[in-house]
Amino acid sequence: MKNTNLIILILAGGNSKRLKHKKLKVLLKIKNQTLIDITIKLAKKFSENIFIVINKKLIYLKKNFLKLNFFIQKKALGTGHAVRELFNKNKFKKNNIFLVLYADTPFISKIDIKKMIKKSKTFDVVILGFISKNNKSCGLIQKNEKGEIIRIVEYKNSTTLEKKSKLCNSGAMIIRHNAMNLLSDIKKNKITKEYYLTDIIDLSIKKGFKVGLVETINEIGSRGINDLKTYKQNSIHYQN
């Protein structure tokens, strides 16, 4: 049964610079379907309230998906900026919860999404993580001595000590309406000059909100397709 209060945000506004391919990453195909098509099909299993953040190059997709809501991110200033702009320019209800998915991570497990939705009943923010012994790009989930989540650090900005964490961030996240109001407090990263959605974790904790974790065994599907290597890994794994 679909959740009428669930709003799904699919982020597909990146420029695919790391991919080094003539196509935009979300238009690459697996099983004769583009990554964004697969992600939309996944989203539709949970809600009809779907918003997709795209860049100008993907504006033609509006004709293919007339029932979906598209939002054009005019400047690629990061995930935090994309979600903040979409949230501020639409009227949402206070009982809405927001599931953030990425078009380059189309193989998130349906079971894990169900777990996240269930957990969001008692947590203000829920993140999806996985263990990886060979991580070179995914954000790192940091915990304190009590085992409580305290923040997510982008891999490229992490210290040697922070890199010892094997618990990685998939990017998929559920945020309740009260925590979405913290988007305006996200600051531009000094190194990349972007706004990271993951900063909402630290802000939520400082506000006294509860942050929960669903840890998945679906590493390949939760890792995301960042380059041709991970694209091939997903292709081999999900073609069968």
C-alpha positions as CSV (number, residue, x, y, z in Angstrom):
1,M,0.0,0.0,0.0
2,K,1.4,3.4,-1.0
3,N,2.0,6.1,1.6
4,T,-0.1,9.2,0.7
5,N,2.1,11.4,3.0
6,L,5.3,10.2,1.3
7,I,7.0,12.7,-1.1
8,I,9.8,11.2,-3.2
9,L,12.6,13.4,-4.4
10,I,14.8,12.0,-7.1
11,L,18.1,13.9,-7.7
12,A,19.2,13.8,-11.3
13,G,20.7,17.2,-11.8
14,G,24.4,16.4,-11.8
15,N,26.7,16.9,-14.8
16,S,28.4,13.5,-14.7
17,K,31.9,14.9,-14.8
18,R,33.5,11.9,-13.1
19,L,31.9,9.4,-15.5
20,K,34.0,10.5,-18.5
21,H,31.4,9.3,-20.9
22,K,29.6,11.1,-23.8
23,K,26.2,10.4,-22.2
24,L,24.9,11.8,-19.0
25,K,25.2,9.2,-16.2
26,V,21.5,8.9,-15.6
27,L,20.9,8.0,-19.3
28,L,23.2,5.0,-19.2
29,K,21.3,1.7,-19.7
30,I,21.1,-1.5,-17.7
31,K,18.6,-4.2,-18.9
32,N,17.7,-1.8,-21.8
33,Q,16.4,0.8,-19.3
34,T,18.1,4.1,-18.4
35,L,19.2,4.5,-14.8
36,I,16.6,7.3,-14.3
37,D,13.8,5.1,-15.7
38,I,14.7,2.3,-13.2
39,T,14.8,4.8,-10.3
40,I,11.3,6.2,-11.3
41,K,9.9,2.7,-11.4
42,L,11.3,2.1,-7.9
43,A,9.8,5.3,-6.6
44,K,6.3,4.6,-8.0
45,K,6.1,1.4,-5.9
46,F,5.9,3.7,-2.8
47,S,4.3,6.9,-3.9
48,E,2.7,8.9,-6.7
49,N,4.0,12.1,-5.3
50,I,7.4,12.2,-7.1
51,F,9.6,15.2,-7.8
52,I,12.6,15.0,-10.0
53,V,15.5,17.5,-9.9
54,I,17.1,17.7,-13.4
55,N,19.5,20.0,-15.2
56,K,18.6,21.8,-18.5
57,K,20.0,18.9,-20.6
58,L,17.2,16.6,-19.4
59,I,14.3,19.0,-19.8
60,Y,12.9,16.8,-22.6
61,L,12.1,14.1,-20.0
62,K,9.0,16.2,-19.0
63,K,7.3,14.9,-22.2
64,N,8.0,11.3,-21.2
65,F,6.7,11.5,-17.7
66,L,3.8,13.9,-17.8
67,K,2.4,12.9,-14.4
68,L,5.6,13.6,-12.5
69,N,6.9,16.9,-11.1
70,F,10.1,18.2,-12.6
71,F,12.3,20.9,-11.0
72,I,15.2,22.4,-12.9
73,Q,18.4,23.0,-10.9
74,K,19.8,26.0,-12.8
75,K,23.2,25.9,-11.0
76,A,24.9,22.7,-9.9
77,L,25.6,23.7,-6.3
78,G,25.2,20.3,-4.7
79,T,22.5,18.1,-3.2
80,G,21.7,20.3,-0.3
81,H,21.0,23.2,-2.7
82,A,18.9,21.1,-5.0
83,V,16.6,19.8,-2.2
84,R,16.4,23.2,-0.5
85,E,15.3,25.0,-3.7
86,L,12.7,22.3,-4.4
87,F,11.4,22.3,-0.9
88,N,11.2,26.1,-0.7
89,K,9.4,26.5,-4.1
90,N,6.6,24.0,-3.4
91,K,3.9,23.8,-0.8
92,F,4.1,20.7,1.3
93,K,2.1,19.6,4.4
94,K,3.6,19.3,7.8
95,N,2.7,15.6,7.9
96,N,4.8,14.9,4.8
97,I,7.9,12.8,4.9
98,F,10.5,13.0,2.2
99,L,12.4,10.1,0.7
100,V,15.5,11.2,-1.2
101,L,16.7,8.9,-4.0
102,Y,19.4,9.4,-6.6
103,A,19.0,8.6,-10.2
104,D,22.5,7.1,-10.3
105,T,21.6,4.7,-7.5
106,P,18.6,2.9,-9.0
107,F,19.0,-0.5,-7.3
108,I,18.3,0.4,-3.7
109,S,16.4,-2.5,-2.2
110,K,12.6,-2.2,-1.8
111,I,12.9,-4.0,1.5
112,D,15.4,-1.4,2.7
113,I,13.1,1.4,1.7
114,K,10.3,-0.2,3.6
115,K,12.5,-0.4,6.7
116,M,13.4,3.2,6.3
117,I,9.8,4.3,6.1
118,K,8.9,2.2,9.2
119,K,11.8,3.7,11.1
120,S,10.8,7.3,10.1
121,K,7.8,6.9,12.4
122,T,10.1,7.3,15.4
123,F,13.1,9.2,13.8
124,D,13.3,12.6,12.2
125,V,16.0,11.6,9.8
126,V,16.8,8.0,8.6
127,I,19.8,7.2,6.5
128,L,20.7,4.1,4.5
129,G,24.2,2.8,5.1
130,F,26.3,-0.2,4.1
131,I,29.6,-1.8,5.1
132,S,32.4,-1.6,2.6
133,K,36.0,-2.7,3.0
134,N,37.1,-1.1,-0.2
135,N,35.6,2.4,-0.2
136,K,37.2,5.1,-2.3
137,S,34.4,7.6,-2.8
138,C,31.3,7.1,-0.7
139,G,30.5,9.3,2.3
140,L,31.5,8.0,5.7
141,I,29.0,7.6,8.5
142,Q,30.6,8.7,11.8
143,K,29.5,7.5,15.2
144,N,30.4,8.5,18.8
145,E,31.5,6.2,21.6
146,K,27.9,5.4,22.4
147,G,27.4,4.2,18.8
148,E,25.2,7.1,18.0
149,I,25.4,8.7,14.5
150,I,26.9,12.2,14.7
151,R,27.6,13.1,11.1
152,I,28.4,12.0,7.6
153,V,31.7,13.1,6.1
154,E,32.3,13.2,2.3
155,Y,35.1,10.9,1.5
156,K,37.2,13.5,-0.3
157,N,37.0,15.8,2.7
158,S,37.6,13.1,5.3
159,T,40.7,12.8,7.5
160,T,42.9,9.6,7.9
161,L,41.1,8.8,11.1
162,E,37.6,9.3,9.6
163,K,38.6,7.0,6.7
164,K,38.9,4.1,9.2
165,S,35.1,3.9,9.3
166,K,33.8,1.1,7.0
167,L,30.2,2.3,7.4
168,C,29.3,4.1,4.2
169,N,26.5,6.4,3.1
170,S,24.3,5.3,0.2
171,G,22.8,8.7,-0.2
172,A,19.2,7.5,0.3
173,M,17.6,9.3,3.1
174,I,14.2,10.0,4.7
175,I,13.6,13.4,6.2
176,R,10.5,14.5,8.1
177,H,9.1,17.9,7.5
178,N,10.4,19.4,10.7
179,A,14.0,18.5,9.8
180,M,13.5,19.7,6.2
181,N,13.3,23.2,7.6
182,L,17.0,22.9,8.5
183,L,18.0,23.0,4.8
184,S,18.3,26.8,4.9
185,D,21.1,26.3,7.6
186,I,23.3,24.2,5.4
187,K,26.5,26.2,4.6
188,K,28.6,26.0,1.4
189,N,31.5,23.7,1.7
190,K,34.8,25.6,1.7
191,I,36.6,23.1,-0.4
192,T,34.0,22.2,-3.1
193,K,31.8,25.3,-2.9
194,E,28.8,23.1,-2.8
195,Y,25.9,22.5,-0.3
196,Y,25.9,18.9,1.0
197,L,22.5,17.4,2.0
198,T,24.4,15.1,4.4
199,D,25.1,18.2,6.6
200,I,21.5,18.0,7.7
201,I,22.6,15.1,9.9
202,D,24.8,17.3,12.1
203,L,22.2,20.1,12.1
204,S,19.4,17.7,13.1
205,I,21.4,16.3,16.0
206,K,22.3,19.9,17.2
207,K,18.6,20.7,17.1
208,G,17.8,17.6,19.2
209,F,16.2,15.6,16.4
210,K,16.6,11.8,16.3
211,V,18.7,10.3,13.5
212,G,18.3,6.7,12.7
213,L,20.2,4.2,10.5
214,V,19.1,1.3,8.3
215,E,22.1,-0.9,7.5
216,T,21.8,-2.9,4.3
217,I,23.6,-5.9,3.0
218,N,23.0,-4.6,-0.6
219,E,26.4,-3.0,-1.1
220,I,26.4,-3.0,-4.9
221,G,23.0,-1.6,-5.3
222,S,23.5,1.0,-2.5
223,R,26.9,2.2,-3.6
224,G,25.8,4.3,-6.5
225,I,27.2,4.5,-10.0
226,N,30.0,7.1,-9.9
227,D,32.3,6.0,-12.7
228,L,32.5,3.4,-15.5
229,K,33.9,0.8,-13.0
230,T,30.8,0.9,-10.8
231,Y,28.6,1.1,-13.9
232,K,30.1,-2.2,-15.1
233,Q,29.7,-3.7,-11.6
234,N,26.0,-2.9,-11.5
235,S,25.5,-4.0,-15.1
236,I,27.0,-7.4,-14.5
237,H,25.2,-7.8,-11.1
238,Y,21.7,-6.8,-12.3
239,Q,21.7,-8.1,-15.9
240,N,21.2,-11.6,-14.5
